[in-house]
């Protein structure tokens, strides 16, 4: 009975892993196809969305519409296994790509293990990481046998090391499928020559990891990969050590390279082992998995709020400039208005005081005239009395 229960638990866990693997791949593909660089970012491209005229012609709008519909009906999409467009896309994501992803838990231990690998430390000397560099999700990358065998043959007894590589979120779909490319600089002149740039500091990698919208995971996602590198001295550039180097050939050690940098000239020496996903959304909200009913639900910010956040974050400089100009226009008018109000208030107070004094004066005059009237009336009465008495 115990073995049966264990097998059932393992089966459920594998099913959850497969579904989560599809969710993350779906989010990365969605991020790639919505990029202005989708021609290069969305490689590999789902074959069912290629037009009949040419393999290079892509029905990108149809794919975008389908992805939007899938994100609204994610639970139904995960259970599809039919010949529909959504079902074909699900099967392509789960079986046709060269890699699978498996989430590492608990999160803090998974990240500490990676950091130990990168810094070449044992588990007893785990480094303390700042809270802002803690990833939201950590995934182990498993490649198919062909890729793993080729890397093992290239390795053939050489030492390896690990490093972080940050890239745009819309690049991750292509990076995981095709590997890190040593000759893609997108028109920029590399500072330390062509190659795959890696770092031992996750903060440095994050500085190059531009965020992107990757629904159904997050409206603002940053991606850093952890790569394993075959240490072939003539193709791996690093900073020259002051002490004696253990490398057989230190000819590719230079003085102007920062300590935390590596530059690898050959893409074949690099393979991605982990994916770190960073988001402002709490990890528990990024991807909630209900093991009880084996259904996945995602909780993301509403589209309206997400659009507003993206608009603000992507245009901070312009928004700041507009606010500054508005203040320059408004402040003089505001100052003039306040001055007028204050001046008007003083004038009004003076007018009220003058009116009060005038009223008091009129009241005093009225009182005086009233007394005089009373006195004359008395005399008349007395006179009448005198006159009446005289009669």
C-alpha positions as CSV (number, residue, x, y, z in Angstrom):
1,X,0.0,0.0,0.0
2,X,2.8,2.4,0.9
3,X,4.6,1.8,-2.4
4,X,1.3,2.4,-4.3
5,X,0.8,5.7,-2.5
6,X,4.4,6.7,-3.3
7,X,3.9,5.9,-6.9
8,X,0.7,7.9,-7.0
9,X,2.5,10.9,-5.4
10,X,5.3,10.6,-7.9
11,X,2.8,10.4,-10.8
12,X,1.0,13.5,-9.6
13,X,4.3,15.4,-9.1
14,X,5.4,14.5,-12.6
15,X,2.1,15.6,-14.0
16,X,2.4,19.0,-12.2
17,X,6.0,19.4,-13.4
18,X,4.9,18.7,-17.0
19,X,2.1,21.3,-16.8
20,X,4.3,23.9,-15.2
21,X,7.0,23.3,-17.9
22,X,4.3,24.1,-20.5
23,X,3.2,27.2,-18.6
24,X,6.7,28.7,-18.5
25,X,7.5,27.8,-22.1
26,X,4.1,29.4,-23.1
27,X,5.0,32.6,-21.2
28,X,8.5,32.8,-22.8
29,X,7.1,32.2,-26.3
30,X,4.4,34.8,-25.7
31,X,7.1,37.3,-24.6
32,X,9.1,36.6,-27.8
33,X,6.3,36.9,-30.3
34,X,5.2,40.3,-28.9
35,X,8.7,41.7,-29.2
36,X,9.5,44.0,-32.1
37,X,12.4,41.6,-32.7
38,X,10.1,38.6,-33.0
39,X,11.8,37.4,-36.2
40,X,14.9,36.5,-34.2
41,X,13.4,36.1,-30.7
42,X,10.7,33.7,-31.7
43,X,13.0,30.9,-32.8
44,X,12.0,28.1,-32.9
45,X,8.6,29.2,-34.3
46,X,5.5,26.9,-34.1
47,X,5.3,25.3,-37.6
48,X,1.5,25.3,-37.6
49,X,1.7,29.1,-37.9
50,X,3.9,29.2,-40.9
51,X,2.1,30.2,-44.1
52,X,1.9,27.8,-47.0
53,X,3.8,30.1,-49.4
54,X,7.2,30.0,-47.5
55,X,8.8,28.5,-44.4
56,X,10.1,32.0,-43.7
57,X,6.6,33.6,-43.7
58,X,4.9,33.6,-40.3
59,X,1.3,34.3,-39.4
60,X,2.4,36.2,-36.3
61,X,-0.9,37.9,-35.7
62,X,-2.8,34.6,-35.6
63,X,-0.3,33.3,-33.0
64,X,-0.6,36.4,-30.9
65,X,-4.4,36.1,-30.9
66,X,-4.3,32.5,-29.9
67,X,-1.8,33.2,-27.1
68,X,-4.1,35.9,-25.8
69,X,-7.0,33.5,-25.8
70,X,-5.0,30.8,-24.1
71,X,-3.9,33.1,-21.3
72,X,-7.5,33.8,-20.5
73,X,-8.4,30.1,-20.5
74,X,-5.2,28.6,-19.1
75,X,-6.7,25.7,-17.2
76,X,-8.6,24.5,-20.3
77,X,-5.5,24.8,-22.4
78,X,-3.5,22.6,-20.0
79,X,-6.0,19.8,-20.4
80,X,-6.2,19.9,-24.2
81,X,-5.0,17.0,-26.2
82,X,-6.7,17.4,-29.6
83,X,-6.0,18.6,-33.1
84,X,-7.1,22.2,-32.4
85,X,-4.7,25.1,-32.8
86,X,-4.4,25.4,-29.1
87,X,-3.9,21.6,-28.7
88,X,-1.3,21.5,-31.4
89,X,0.6,24.4,-29.7
90,X,0.5,22.6,-26.4
91,X,1.9,19.4,-27.8
92,X,4.6,21.4,-29.6
93,X,5.7,23.1,-26.4
94,X,5.7,19.9,-24.4
95,X,7.4,17.6,-26.9
96,X,9.1,19.4,-29.8
97,X,11.5,21.8,-27.9
98,X,14.9,20.6,-27.0
99,X,14.6,21.1,-23.3
100,X,12.4,20.7,-20.3
101,X,12.2,22.7,-17.1
102,X,11.8,21.6,-13.5
103,X,11.2,23.9,-10.6
104,X,13.6,23.8,-7.7
105,X,12.2,24.0,-4.2
106,X,12.7,25.3,-1.6
107,X,13.6,28.5,-3.3
108,X,16.3,29.8,-0.9
109,X,18.1,26.5,-0.9
110,X,18.0,26.2,-4.6
111,X,19.5,29.7,-5.1
112,X,22.2,29.1,-2.4
113,X,23.2,25.9,-4.2
114,X,23.5,27.8,-7.5
115,X,25.6,30.5,-5.9
116,X,27.9,27.9,-4.4
117,X,28.4,26.5,-7.9
118,X,29.1,29.9,-9.4
119,X,31.6,30.9,-6.6
120,X,33.1,27.4,-6.4
121,X,32.2,27.1,-2.7
122,X,31.3,24.1,-0.7
123,X,27.9,23.9,0.9
124,X,29.3,24.9,4.3
125,X,30.2,28.4,3.0
126,X,26.9,29.4,1.6
127,X,27.0,33.2,0.7
128,X,24.4,35.6,1.9
129,X,22.5,37.3,-0.9
130,X,20.8,40.7,-0.7
131,X,17.0,40.4,-0.7
132,X,16.7,42.3,-4.0
133,X,18.7,39.6,-5.8
134,X,16.5,36.8,-4.7
135,X,14.8,35.2,-7.7
136,X,11.1,34.5,-7.7
137,X,11.4,31.1,-9.4
138,X,14.3,28.8,-10.1
139,X,14.2,26.1,-12.8
140,X,16.7,23.4,-13.7
141,X,17.1,22.9,-17.4
142,X,17.3,19.4,-18.9
143,X,18.3,19.0,-22.5
144,X,17.7,16.1,-24.8
145,X,20.3,13.3,-25.1
146,X,21.8,14.6,-28.3
147,X,22.7,18.0,-26.8
148,X,23.9,16.5,-23.5
149,X,26.1,13.9,-25.3
150,X,27.7,16.5,-27.5
151,X,28.5,18.7,-24.5
152,X,30.0,15.8,-22.6
153,X,32.2,14.9,-25.6
154,X,33.5,18.4,-25.7
155,X,34.1,18.4,-22.0
156,X,36.1,15.2,-22.1
157,X,37.8,15.6,-18.7
158,X,38.2,19.4,-18.8
159,X,37.2,21.5,-15.8
160,X,34.0,23.5,-15.9
161,X,32.8,26.6,-14.1
162,X,29.4,28.4,-13.8
163,X,28.4,32.0,-14.4
164,X,25.3,34.2,-14.7
165,X,24.2,35.7,-18.0
166,X,21.5,38.4,-18.1
167,X,19.5,39.0,-21.3
168,X,16.2,40.6,-22.4
169,X,13.2,38.6,-21.4
170,X,12.1,38.2,-25.0
171,X,15.4,36.4,-25.8
172,X,15.0,33.6,-23.3
173,X,12.8,31.4,-25.6
174,X,15.5,31.4,-28.2
175,X,18.4,31.1,-25.7
176,X,17.0,28.0,-24.1
177,X,16.3,26.3,-27.5
178,X,19.4,27.4,-29.4
179,X,21.9,28.2,-26.7
180,X,23.9,31.3,-25.9
181,X,25.4,32.8,-29.1
182,X,28.9,34.3,-28.9
183,X,28.5,36.5,-32.0
184,X,25.2,38.3,-31.4
185,X,25.8,41.9,-30.3
186,X,22.8,43.5,-32.1
187,X,24.9,46.3,-33.7
188,X,26.8,47.2,-30.5
189,X,30.6,46.9,-30.2
190,X,31.4,44.5,-27.4
191,X,33.5,46.2,-24.7
192,X,35.9,43.2,-24.2
193,X,35.5,41.5,-27.6
194,X,33.0,39.1,-29.1
195,X,31.8,36.3,-26.9
196,X,29.3,35.1,-24.4
197,X,29.6,37.4,-21.4
198,X,29.1,35.8,-17.9
199,X,29.5,37.1,-14.4
200,X,30.0,35.6,-10.9
201,X,27.7,38.4,-9.6
202,X,24.0,37.9,-10.2
203,X,23.5,41.7,-9.7
204,X,25.7,42.4,-12.7
205,X,23.7,40.0,-14.8
206,X,20.4,41.5,-13.7
207,X,21.7,44.9,-14.9
208,X,21.5,43.5,-18.5
209,X,18.3,41.6,-18.0
210,X,15.7,43.9,-19.4
211,X,12.2,43.1,-18.3
212,X,9.3,42.0,-20.5
213,X,5.7,41.0,-20.5
214,X,5.5,37.2,-20.2
215,X,1.9,36.2,-19.7
216,X,0.5,34.1,-18.1
217,X,3.4,34.5,-15.6
218,X,4.0,38.2,-15.1
219,X,3.6,41.6,-16.7
220,X,7.2,42.5,-15.7
221,X,9.6,39.6,-15.8
222,X,13.4,39.6,-15.7
223,X,15.4,36.5,-16.7
224,X,18.9,35.4,-15.8
225,X,20.4,32.0,-16.9
226,X,23.1,30.1,-15.2
227,X,25.5,28.5,-17.7
228,X,28.1,25.8,-17.3
229,X,31.3,26.5,-19.3
230,X,34.1,24.2,-20.3
231,X,37.3,26.0,-19.2
232,X,39.3,25.9,-22.4
233,X,42.0,28.5,-21.8
234,X,42.4,29.8,-25.3
235,X,38.7,30.4,-25.7
236,X,37.8,31.7,-22.2
237,X,38.9,35.2,-21.3
238,X,39.2,36.2,-17.7
239,X,41.0,38.7,-15.5
240,X,44.7,37.9,-14.9
241,X,45.4,36.6,-11.5
242,X,48.1,38.2,-9.3
243,X,49.1,34.8,-7.9
244,X,50.1,31.8,-10.0
245,X,47.2,30.5,-12.1
246,X,46.2,26.8,-12.0
247,X,45.3,26.9,-15.7
248,X,47.5,25.1,-18.1
249,X,47.5,28.1,-20.4
250,X,47.0,31.6,-19.1
251,X,47.5,33.4,-22.4
252,X,43.9,34.5,-22.5
253,X,44.0,36.2,-19.1
254,X,43.9,40.0,-19.4
255,X,44.3,43.0,-17.0
256,X,41.4,45.2,-18.2
257,X,38.6,42.7,-17.6
258,X,36.6,43.1,-14.3
259,X,37.1,40.4,-11.7
260,X,33.5,39.2,-12.0
261,X,33.5,38.8,-15.8
262,X,34.2,35.9,-18.2
263,X,34.1,36.2,-21.9
264,X,33.7,32.9,-23.8
265,X,34.6,33.0,-27.5
266,X,32.9,29.8,-28.5
267,X,29.2,29.0,-28.0
268,X,29.9,25.3,-28.0
269,X,31.6,25.6,-24.7
270,X,28.5,26.9,-23.0
271,X,25.3,25.2,-21.9
272,X,22.4,26.6,-19.8
273,X,21.8,24.7,-16.6
274,X,19.4,26.9,-14.6
275,X,16.9,29.7,-15.3
276,X,16.2,32.4,-12.6
277,X,13.0,34.4,-13.0
278,X,12.6,37.7,-11.2
279,X,9.3,39.5,-10.8
280,X,7.8,42.1,-8.5
281,X,4.9,39.7,-7.9
282,X,5.3,37.4,-4.9
283,X,6.5,33.9,-5.9
284,X,3.3,32.3,-4.4
285,X,1.2,34.5,-6.7
286,X,3.4,34.1,-9.8
287,X,2.4,30.5,-10.2
288,X,0.0,28.8,-7.8
289,X,-0.2,25.0,-8.1
290,X,-3.0,23.1,-6.4
291,X,-1.8,19.6,-5.9
292,X,-5.1,18.4,-4.5
293,X,-6.9,18.6,-7.8
294,X,-3.9,18.7,-10.0
295,X,-5.0,22.0,-11.6
296,X,-2.9,25.0,-12.3
297,X,-4.1,28.6,-11.9
298,X,-2.2,31.7,-12.4
299,X,-2.8,34.9,-10.5
300,X,-1.5,38.0,-12.3
301,X,-2.3,41.6,-12.1
302,X,-5.2,42.8,-14.2
303,X,-4.5,43.8,-17.8
304,X,-5.4,47.4,-17.1
305,X,-3.2,47.7,-14.1
306,X,-0.4,45.8,-15.9
307,X,-0.6,48.2,-18.9
308,X,-0.5,51.2,-16.6
309,X,2.6,49.9,-14.8
310,X,4.4,49.1,-18.0
311,X,3.5,52.5,-19.4
312,X,4.9,54.3,-16.3
313,X,8.0,52.1,-16.0
314,X,8.9,52.3,-19.7
315,X,8.5,56.1,-19.9
316,X,9.8,57.4,-16.6
317,X,12.1,59.9,-18.2
318,X,9.4,61.4,-20.5
319,X,6.9,61.4,-17.6
320,X,9.4,63.2,-15.4
321,X,10.1,65.8,-18.1
322,X,6.4,66.4,-18.7
323,X,5.7,66.9,-15.0
324,X,8.7,69.3,-14.8
325,X,7.4,71.4,-17.7
326,X,3.9,71.4,-16.2
327,X,5.2,72.7,-12.9
328,X,7.1,75.4,-14.7
329,X,3.9,76.5,-16.4
330,X,1.6,76.1,-13.4
331,X,3.8,77.5,-10.6
332,X,3.8,81.1,-11.8
333,X,0.1,81.1,-12.3
334,X,-0.4,79.5,-8.9
335,X,1.8,82.1,-7.3
336,X,-0.2,84.9,-9.0
337,X,-3.5,83.4,-8.0
338,X,-2.4,83.0,-4.4
339,X,-1.1,86.6,-4.3
340,X,-4.4,87.8,-5.7
341,X,-6.4,85.8,-3.1
342,X,-4.3,87.1,-0.3
343,X,-4.6,90.7,-1.6
344,X,-8.3,90.2,-2.1
345,X,-8.6,88.8,1.4
346,X,-6.9,91.9,3.0
347,X,-9.1,94.3,1.0
348,X,-12.2,92.4,2.0
349,X,-11.1,92.6,5.7
350,X,-10.6,96.3,5.4
351,X,-14.0,96.8,3.7
352,X,-15.7,94.8,6.4
353,X,-13.9,96.8,9.1
354,X,-14.9,100.1,7.4
355,X,-18.5,98.9,7.1
356,X,-18.6,97.9,10.8
357,X,-17.3,101.3,11.8
358,X,-19.9,103.0,9.6
359,X,-22.6,100.9,11.1
360,X,-21.4,101.8,14.6
361,X,-21.4,105.5,13.8
362,X,-24.9,105.3,12.3
363,X,-26.1,103.5,15.3
364,X,-24.6,106.1,17.6
365,X,-26.2,108.9,15.5
366,X,-29.6,107.2,15.6
367,X,-29.3,106.8,19.4
368,X,-28.5,110.5,19.9
369,X,-31.4,111.6,17.7
370,X,-33.8,109.3,19.6
371,X,-32.8,110.9,22.9
372,X,-33.5,114.4,21.5
373,X,-36.9,113.3,20.2
374,X,-37.8,111.9,23.6
375,X,-36.8,115.2,25.3
376,X,-38.8,117.4,22.9
377,X,-41.8,115.2,23.3
378,X,-41.7,115.7,27.1
379,X,-41.6,119.4,26.7
380,X,-44.6,119.3,24.4
381,X,-46.5,117.2,26.9
382,X,-45.6,119.5,29.6
383,X,-46.6,122.4,27.4
384,X,-49.8,120.7,26.5
385,X,-50.4,120.1,30.1
386,X,-49.7,123.7,30.9
387,X,-51.8,124.8,28.0
388,X,-54.6,122.3,29.0
389,X,-54.2,123.4,32.6
390,X,-54.4,127.0,31.6
391,X,-57.6,126.4,29.8
